Amino acid sequence: MKQKILVVNEDCTLLAITKISIGKFGYDVKAISESQKIYTSIKEFGPHLIILEERLNEKEAMKLDQMIKSDASINTPSVILYSGLTYPGEVHVEDFIEMPYDMYFYNCTLKPFLQ
């Protein structure tokens, strides 16, 4: 079974590039551009990993985290944040990828969360 990754980015161009690039490593990738659809997508798709673009603010991230952890029907996925900015320390995630990124490095960052 392929490992499932949910990618969230409001920039549709970057979202498409990220989905295609990650998919080349053999992952099953779902890409969404609307942060309001994250919870529904998690329930329907059941990702092992979520990759969020940094524009998801702290309040949204905390709300999402609470919803996921309070729902026993969801296996809590790991979350990686990616951004063209430096790591915004107020958001608690498992890892951070700074853009622009090398796809080999990107894949190496994802692998530990998908085992």
Order of alpha helices (4+ residues) and beta strands (2+ residues): beta-alpha-beta-alpha-beta-alpha-beta-beta-alpha
